[in-house]
């Protein structure tokens, strides 16, 4: 378990940060931006939860928030070199986490009105925050893809982010009275 007695260490004053394996990296690196975007996704989900009354969705989002800390830990821990094994401290995303998202996404989606247009972010406060979380999650996914070009990444981390953005889209629609109060895009409406 993590134990934090002192919040500031001054070790990042030079623009670097420590990874789980003890190595240091620029705070501007793709790896640090990726887990920063995951953290931001988590924070926006926390805002969305303030506006959601349904216990079932609250529980789903609470599990996702915990998963996002797992994901941040995964991204903050470089994969071992080929032929070496992960340290005992490495926490990696696993397929079961993405599978659970798929199951819960399907559960929410079964209640929704069918889509007949693209949906604009909006409607209820909960839906608006979930749409914002979705866009931040998509940014995190893009940064992880960028990171893959220079460093190895657990493939289950990328799968989870892709599935999560889909989940957040469906959850936003579910919060808009199961799609009945979605804000629809009307192409060229204000030309």
Steps between C-alpha positions, in 0.01 A plus 500: 500500500613854430602710800542875455624694799639798313329643193777719367846357440663768282634222275281620211612860515726436200207391279551128549297241688571158644346186355406191700829328408699794643605645164440868426331647196403843370156611606442587132554140382218304337501253791442773760243676280317167457460428868424869559212478251381182674502693828304784339245249366460369853446851639228578245327171581502614864319818393246299300425280801385808694205522258404132474232354724486145359691275740580249225681761289666649810641153578622449143675838503657431840649176363625691196664763719689226683595341165634837386742503793608149393543632147705797620724263696537279192600796282739630768682166508714432192468149362802281570757437231439195283587183689456666840196479726299778659594610848274388782380862523373519143123535474379420149160534339347162413240398239233438767487875572414582139257208484313633804473839325354329193243317713394817683499701176268240341277514809461880473471496121207256514290776660581768241298646218666406169732764353371686194753784508832592655459621859632835619653515847228632729160429641524440873794604718594134549497435125704813432771395747501145363547638148789710631650191666462317166694767312781502759508120486536517120791741546663255742453226241667712231795573729541129582506428126767771466691341788493159329715649222787550748436261788331168570152518652279231649248440217222452756547863605416622151203264469362627832519864390328423171220312674467765772435781253219290349362433848504871587312587179229244578485606867455863394209402277356288783510808726302694239185304583633196318561696182163677489658833599815472290600818321506402134730641235311659213743529207512852355224623733646850539641574158 
